[in-house]
Every structure is written in C-alpha cells, then in structure tokens.
C-alpha cells in the first residue's frame, strides 16, 4: 500500500469558501520561516458576486478577554495580512508557488485558487501559558490563524457562516550545530573556616530533545568545616511575557531533592538524571507550552531562539531553561545555600524533510478541526465579525 499525503480541509458553514492545506506546522529557522501556502475553493453560486479573501494573523492574548485593567487591552494583533483570492487578481499559474498547490488545483477544479504568505522574520513562535485547573476563558497565548471569508469587500462585516478559521503553528527546531556543553564552578568561604567549599556542575551537551534525560554531573569538594545537608537539582523553565508586562514565570519542571550529604572535609561526585515532561506538570498554572492543535498535541514549550537585531518586545512570550544545583549548608544560626546555574536548550529535533517524490502519491483529505488549550472553547455563535486591523 503506497504512502499518502494528508490534506487538511475546512469549509464555511454556508459552503461559500473552503481551505485546503498540506500541513499545519511551519518551521522558523531563525534566518527564514517556511511560507504558508494552500488553496481556497469557492462556490460562485453561493458567493453571489461577493469576493473571497484569505488572512494570516498572529495574535497575542493576555488574560481573559473580559478582563480590563486600567484600560489596557489584553488582545493584540501582532501581525495581520490579507489577500484577495476571488475574483483572482492574477492568473492561477502566476500565483501558484508550490507543487502541492498545483496538484490540489488539478484535483479541485476551476473554482480553486492558490494563496501564499511569507512570514516576517520578527514574529514569535506558537506558545501559551498553561491555565490552572479552575481558570476559564482564553489564557496568555501567542497563536497563528489562517482565516478565509467571503464579503463585499476586505473592510466589510463578515458573517461567521461565511468564515473558516484554521489554527496553525510556527515552531522552532533544534539547530544542527550545538554550542559548548555548559559547565560552571564556584567556591564559598565561611567565617571560622580556614578552607573553602568548592562546587562544580556540568552538562554533557547544550541542546536536549523533549523527553530526553538530562544528566547533571555534580562535584563537591568540601574542605570547609561546614556540613552539606542536602543537594537539590532542578530544571527550571523561565517564561517571560515581553509584550505589555515583562512578567517572568519561573517553574521547576523537574526536581530532585537527593538528600545527599557531604560532611566537612569530604567530597562527592555524582550524576543526577532529570527528565522534564509535561505529564508531570499537567495541573500547574503558568507552565509554558508549545502551541497546540488538538487535545493532547503539545509539550513543554521549546526554548526561544531570537534572530539578532529583532526587538524582543514584539515576541510575545520568550522561553528559556536552566539547571539549578543548590547545596544546603547546615549552621548554628540556620541553613544557607550555595548554588550554580547552567543554561540549556530544550527543543524538538529537526524532522525529516518531505521527499519531492511524495508529491505524486495519493492525497487523503482530513477535516481540519480547531481546538484550544485546556480551558478554551471555540466561539461558534452567529453574528457579525470584522476582519480587523493590526494594532498600532
């Protein structure tokens, strides 16, 4: 049985427009981003002289839509671009950019028209902060959407029955060239102690894939007269909301309180293994997740890699990871800490590229359903919606 290409499709309720796309994930390679392309199918009889448009947007939401603090809007269009696809402004051959579009046009017939968007290089990736168990409404999230609609003009009001919404994702994958494996050391001197305590920690590489164990090598040389009562090792996620608030959320997504002790004059060398996983952090509010398209289709957010020269303020939510190693030191007046941190990147491996030969294989059409992160619901009620403009 030959392999098949899955084509995602979604039709407006009134059947005036439909969208067909060969993928939902688009890769940001830092210096360039995969373009968004697909095909719009129209029904001229239902359109009755109206035009058909397609829109690509990037939206940042911060808090529930019914929240309003000191007049600050919590929803902002970071980017929006609109193209007219019907009646076509140029012929189909000129506006067809990919082989898959060409194949879809041949399959769908004369009422199908291609669309194509280039991403700007300063947009964030798809990411959101996980809501708590009792939270409701749309949470803090950066999301991308392709929207097709029919209307008298681009600025006219649009009925929801004449609109198709498709969630897509902009993702980054681990770069092929990894940096130097992180390593750090520190020494601490204590009052009434002739010699210091030395702590050294290292990782075996800089980039780890989601689900991969992280080995942390810890070396303690305790030449002091103090006792190390415990060694705590954690992988921390730091999610910074750089649009509006600059809030930072620091969460330990993997933690080991080892109970290991190092007496005065003794030493310890040990490798601690931690594996940060979403399954262990499901109910924790504020954990950053990669954008999702269906119920279980996500993971802890990947590390953000920012192109040099891009203003971080427009990037919505930036995510980074670090390993923290803390020594708990016993004392007469209470405990103290000696600690170090090691930066790392947590990402997906780069997927295999689609072979050109696959374009000749059979296409299978699959309904494209929209779903939000936990606590979010699609708004299907009837009414008028505006195409909207980019916020200043």
C-alpha positions as CSV (number, residue, x, y, z in Angstrom):
1,X,0.0,0.0,0.0
2,X,1.5,3.3,-1.1
3,X,2.0,6.2,1.4
4,X,-0.5,9.1,1.3
5,X,-0.3,12.8,1.7
6,X,-2.8,14.2,4.2
7,X,-4.5,17.3,3.1
8,X,-6.3,19.3,5.8
9,X,-9.6,20.9,4.7
10,X,-12.3,23.0,6.3
11,X,-15.4,24.5,4.7
12,X,-17.5,27.5,5.8
13,X,-21.0,26.7,7.0
14,X,-22.6,28.3,4.0
15,X,-20.2,26.5,1.7
16,X,-19.1,29.8,0.1
17,X,-15.4,29.2,0.8
18,X,-13.2,26.3,1.9
19,X,-9.5,26.0,2.8
20,X,-7.1,23.2,1.8
21,X,-3.6,23.0,3.3
22,X,-0.9,20.3,3.2
23,X,0.4,21.0,6.7
24,X,-0.3,22.8,9.9
25,X,3.2,23.3,11.3
26,X,5.6,25.9,9.8
27,X,9.3,25.9,10.8
28,X,11.1,29.0,11.9
29,X,14.8,28.5,11.0
30,X,15.7,31.9,12.6
31,X,17.1,33.3,9.4
32,X,14.0,32.3,7.4
33,X,10.5,30.8,8.0
34,X,8.6,28.4,5.9
35,X,5.9,30.2,3.9
36,X,2.2,29.5,4.5
37,X,0.5,28.2,1.3
38,X,-2.7,26.4,0.4
39,X,-5.7,26.5,-1.9
40,X,-9.1,28.2,-1.5
41,X,-12.2,26.5,-3.0
42,X,-15.1,28.9,-3.8
43,X,-18.7,28.4,-4.9
44,X,-19.6,31.3,-7.2
45,X,-23.3,30.5,-6.9
46,X,-23.2,30.9,-3.1
47,X,-20.9,33.9,-3.3
48,X,-23.5,35.8,-5.5
49,X,-21.0,38.4,-6.5
50,X,-19.1,38.7,-3.2
51,X,-15.3,38.4,-3.1
52,X,-13.3,35.7,-1.3
53,X,-10.3,36.6,0.9
54,X,-7.7,34.8,3.0
55,X,-5.9,36.2,6.0
56,X,-2.9,35.2,8.1
57,X,-2.7,36.6,11.6
58,X,-0.6,36.3,14.7
59,X,-2.5,37.2,17.9
60,X,-1.3,37.8,21.5
61,X,-3.8,37.3,24.3
62,X,-3.0,38.1,27.9
63,X,-5.6,37.1,30.4
64,X,-9.3,36.5,29.8
65,X,-11.0,38.6,27.1
66,X,-13.4,40.1,29.7
67,X,-10.6,41.5,31.8
68,X,-9.7,45.2,31.6
69,X,-7.1,46.7,33.9
70,X,-6.6,50.4,33.8
71,X,-7.8,50.5,30.2
72,X,-5.2,48.1,28.9
73,X,-6.4,45.8,26.1
74,X,-5.4,42.2,26.6
75,X,-5.7,41.1,23.0
76,X,-3.4,42.4,20.3
77,X,-2.9,41.5,16.6
78,X,0.8,41.3,16.3
79,X,0.6,40.7,12.6
80,X,-2.1,40.5,10.0
81,X,-2.0,40.2,6.2
82,X,-5.0,39.7,3.8
83,X,-5.1,38.6,0.2
84,X,-8.0,38.6,-2.3
85,X,-8.2,35.2,-3.9
86,X,-11.5,35.5,-5.8
87,X,-12.0,37.1,-8.3
88,X,-8.3,36.4,-8.8
89,X,-6.1,39.4,-9.2
90,X,-3.5,37.4,-11.2
91,X,-3.9,34.1,-13.2
92,X,-3.6,30.8,-11.3
93,X,-0.3,29.9,-12.9
94,X,1.5,33.1,-11.7
95,X,0.1,32.8,-8.2
96,X,0.9,29.1,-7.7
97,X,4.1,28.7,-5.7
98,X,4.4,25.0,-4.8
99,X,4.0,21.6,-6.4
100,X,1.4,20.7,-3.8
101,X,-0.7,23.7,-4.7
102,X,-0.5,22.7,-8.4
103,X,-1.7,19.2,-7.6
104,X,-4.6,20.5,-5.5
105,X,-5.7,22.9,-8.2
106,X,-5.8,20.0,-10.7
107,X,-7.8,17.9,-8.2
108,X,-10.3,20.6,-7.1
109,X,-11.0,22.1,-10.5
110,X,-11.6,25.6,-11.9
111,X,-13.1,27.1,-8.7
112,X,-9.9,26.5,-6.7
113,X,-7.4,29.3,-6.2
114,X,-3.9,29.3,-4.5
115,X,-2.8,31.6,-1.7
116,X,0.7,32.2,-0.3
117,X,2.1,34.2,2.7
118,X,5.7,35.0,3.7
119,X,6.2,35.3,7.4
120,X,8.0,38.4,8.6
121,X,11.2,37.5,10.5
122,X,10.2,39.2,13.7
123,X,7.2,37.1,14.8
124,X,7.1,34.9,17.9
125,X,6.5,31.2,17.9
126,X,3.3,29.5,19.0
127,X,3.4,29.3,22.8
128,X,0.9,29.6,25.7
129,X,0.9,29.6,29.4
130,X,-1.0,26.6,30.9
131,X,-4.1,27.7,32.8
132,X,-4.8,26.4,36.3
133,X,-7.4,23.8,37.0
134,X,-10.1,26.4,37.9
135,X,-9.2,29.0,35.3
136,X,-11.7,29.8,32.5
137,X,-11.5,31.8,29.3
138,X,-8.6,32.3,26.9
139,X,-5.3,32.4,28.7
140,X,-1.9,34.0,27.9
141,X,-1.1,32.7,24.4
142,X,0.5,33.5,21.1
143,X,-1.4,31.9,18.3
144,X,-1.5,31.9,14.5
145,X,-4.5,31.5,12.3
146,X,-5.4,31.2,8.7
147,X,-8.9,32.6,8.0
148,X,-10.9,32.5,4.8
149,X,-14.1,34.5,4.3
150,X,-16.4,35.9,1.7
151,X,-17.6,39.5,1.8
152,X,-18.5,42.5,-0.3
153,X,-15.0,44.0,0.4
154,X,-12.0,43.5,2.7
155,X,-13.3,46.0,5.2
156,X,-16.9,44.8,5.3
157,X,-18.6,43.0,8.1
158,X,-18.5,39.2,7.7
159,X,-21.0,36.6,8.9
160,X,-19.5,33.7,10.8
161,X,-21.3,31.3,8.4
162,X,-19.2,32.7,5.6
163,X,-15.9,32.3,7.6
164,X,-13.4,29.5,8.0
165,X,-10.8,29.6,10.9
166,X,-7.8,27.2,10.9
167,X,-5.2,27.2,13.7
168,X,-1.6,26.7,12.5
169,X,1.7,26.7,14.4
170,X,5.0,28.4,14.0
171,X,7.7,26.2,15.6
172,X,11.4,26.2,16.0
173,X,13.5,23.0,15.9
174,X,16.9,22.4,17.4
175,X,19.8,23.9,15.3
176,X,22.1,21.4,13.7
177,X,25.2,22.9,15.4
178,X,25.2,22.7,19.2
179,X,27.2,25.0,21.4
180,X,29.7,24.1,24.1
181,X,28.5,21.9,26.8
182,X,27.7,24.1,29.8
183,X,30.0,24.0,32.9
184,X,30.2,26.2,35.9
185,X,32.2,26.3,39.2
186,X,32.1,28.3,42.4
187,X,33.8,28.5,45.8
188,X,32.4,29.7,49.1
189,X,34.4,30.7,52.2
190,X,32.8,30.6,55.6
191,X,33.6,32.5,58.8
192,X,35.6,30.5,61.2
193,X,36.7,28.1,58.4
194,X,40.3,28.1,57.0
195,X,39.4,26.4,53.7
196,X,36.5,26.9,51.3
197,X,33.8,24.7,49.8
198,X,34.1,24.0,46.0
199,X,31.1,23.2,43.8
200,X,31.4,22.3,40.1
201,X,28.5,21.3,37.8
202,X,28.3,20.4,34.2
203,X,26.1,19.0,31.4
204,X,27.1,16.6,28.7
205,X,25.7,18.9,25.9
206,X,23.9,22.2,25.4
207,X,20.7,21.0,23.5
208,X,18.3,18.3,24.7
209,X,15.3,17.0,23.0
210,X,11.8,16.9,24.6
211,X,11.6,13.7,26.6
212,X,15.3,13.1,26.8
213,X,17.0,12.6,30.2
214,X,19.3,15.4,31.3
215,X,22.5,14.2,33.1
216,X,23.9,16.7,35.6
217,X,27.4,16.0,36.9
218,X,27.9,17.5,40.3
219,X,31.3,17.6,42.0
220,X,31.6,18.8,45.6
221,X,34.8,19.2,47.5
222,X,34.0,20.3,51.0
223,X,37.3,21.5,52.6
224,X,35.4,23.7,55.0
225,X,34.3,22.9,58.5
226,X,30.6,23.1,57.4
227,X,28.3,20.2,56.6
228,X,26.3,20.0,53.4
229,X,22.9,18.6,54.5
230,X,21.2,18.2,51.1
231,X,21.8,18.6,47.4
232,X,18.8,19.8,45.3
233,X,19.0,19.7,41.5
234,X,16.2,21.1,39.3
235,X,15.4,22.0,35.6
236,X,13.7,25.4,35.6
237,X,11.6,26.9,32.9
238,X,11.7,30.7,32.6
239,X,8.8,32.1,30.6
240,X,8.9,35.9,30.2
241,X,5.9,37.8,28.8
242,X,7.7,40.5,27.0
243,X,4.7,42.2,25.5
244,X,2.9,44.6,27.9
245,X,4.0,43.3,31.2
246,X,7.5,41.8,31.1
247,X,6.3,39.3,33.8
248,X,8.6,36.3,34.3
249,X,7.3,32.9,35.4
250,X,9.9,30.6,36.8
251,X,8.8,27.0,37.4
252,X,10.8,23.9,38.3
253,X,9.6,21.4,35.7
254,X,11.9,18.6,37.0
255,X,13.2,18.4,40.6
256,X,15.3,16.0,42.7
257,X,15.9,16.6,46.4
258,X,18.5,14.0,46.7
259,X,19.1,14.0,50.5
260,X,22.8,13.5,49.7
261,X,25.1,14.9,52.5
262,X,28.8,15.9,52.3
263,X,30.5,16.1,55.7
264,X,33.2,18.6,56.5
265,X,36.5,17.5,54.8
266,X,34.7,15.1,52.5
267,X,33.9,15.1,48.8
268,X,31.2,13.8,46.5
269,X,31.0,13.3,42.7
270,X,27.6,12.2,41.3
271,X,25.5,12.3,38.2
272,X,21.8,13.3,38.7
273,X,19.4,12.5,36.0
274,X,16.2,14.6,35.4
275,X,13.6,14.4,32.6
276,X,11.3,17.4,32.3
277,X,7.9,16.3,31.0
278,X,4.6,17.9,30.6
279,X,2.9,14.8,32.0
280,X,4.4,15.7,35.4
281,X,3.3,19.3,35.2
282,X,-0.3,19.0,33.9
283,X,-2.1,20.9,36.6
284,X,0.4,23.6,37.2
285,X,-0.6,27.2,36.2
286,X,1.9,29.2,34.3
287,X,3.9,26.4,32.7
288,X,4.7,27.5,29.1
289,X,3.6,25.0,26.4
290,X,4.2,24.8,22.7
291,X,1.1,25.8,20.7
292,X,-1.4,23.0,20.3
293,X,-3.8,22.0,17.6
294,X,-5.7,19.1,19.3
295,X,-6.4,17.8,22.7
296,X,-3.1,16.2,23.6
297,X,-1.0,17.6,20.9
298,X,1.6,19.6,22.8
299,X,4.6,19.5,25.2
300,X,6.6,21.8,27.4
301,X,7.5,24.9,25.4
302,X,10.7,24.8,23.3
303,X,13.5,27.2,24.0
304,X,13.2,30.5,22.1
305,X,15.9,31.3,19.6
306,X,15.8,35.0,18.7
307,X,17.3,36.4,15.5
308,X,19.9,39.1,16.1
309,X,18.5,42.6,15.8
310,X,14.9,41.7,16.4
311,X,13.1,43.7,19.1
312,X,12.2,41.2,21.9
313,X,9.2,43.3,22.9
314,X,7.2,42.1,19.9
315,X,7.9,38.4,20.5
316,X,5.1,37.8,23.0
317,X,6.5,35.1,25.2
318,X,10.1,34.1,25.4
319,X,11.1,30.7,26.9
320,X,14.4,29.5,28.3
321,X,15.6,26.7,30.5
322,X,18.3,26.3,33.2
323,X,19.6,23.6,35.5
324,X,19.9,24.8,39.1
325,X,22.2,23.0,41.6
326,X,21.8,24.0,45.3
327,X,23.8,22.8,48.3
328,X,22.0,23.3,51.6
329,X,24.6,24.1,54.2
330,X,24.0,23.5,57.9
331,X,24.8,26.1,60.5
332,X,24.2,27.0,64.2
333,X,22.0,30.0,63.2
334,X,20.2,28.2,60.4
335,X,20.8,26.9,56.9
336,X,22.3,28.7,54.0
337,X,22.7,27.9,50.3
338,X,25.5,27.6,47.7
339,X,24.2,27.3,44.2
340,X,25.1,27.5,40.5
341,X,23.0,27.5,37.3
342,X,23.6,26.0,33.8
343,X,21.7,27.3,30.7
344,X,20.4,24.7,28.3
345,X,18.1,24.5,25.3
346,X,15.1,22.1,25.3
347,X,13.7,21.6,21.7
348,X,12.4,19.1,19.2
349,X,14.8,17.5,16.7
350,X,14.5,18.7,13.2
351,X,12.0,16.5,11.3
352,X,12.9,14.7,8.1
353,X,12.1,16.7,5.0
354,X,9.3,15.6,2.8
355,X,10.6,13.9,-0.3
356,X,9.7,15.5,-3.6
357,X,8.5,12.1,-4.8
358,X,5.8,12.1,-2.2
359,X,4.0,14.9,-4.2
360,X,3.0,12.2,-6.7
361,X,1.4,10.0,-4.1
362,X,-2.2,9.8,-3.3
363,X,-3.8,12.6,-1.3
364,X,-6.2,12.0,1.6
365,X,-8.4,14.8,2.8
366,X,-8.9,15.2,6.5
367,X,-11.3,17.6,8.3
368,X,-9.4,20.4,10.0
369,X,-10.8,21.0,13.5
370,X,-9.9,23.9,15.7
371,X,-9.3,23.3,19.4
372,X,-7.7,25.4,22.1
373,X,-5.6,24.8,25.1
374,X,-7.4,23.4,28.2
375,X,-9.9,25.9,29.4
376,X,-10.5,27.4,25.9
377,X,-13.6,27.0,23.8
378,X,-14.3,27.9,20.1
379,X,-16.9,30.6,19.7
380,X,-19.5,29.3,17.2
381,X,-22.4,31.6,17.9
382,X,-23.9,33.5,15.0
383,X,-23.2,37.2,14.5
384,X,-21.1,39.7,12.6
385,X,-17.3,39.8,12.9
386,X,-14.9,42.3,11.4
387,X,-11.8,41.3,9.6
388,X,-9.9,43.6,11.9
389,X,-6.8,45.6,11.5
390,X,-3.3,45.3,13.0
391,X,-3.0,47.1,16.3
392,X,-0.6,50.0,16.4
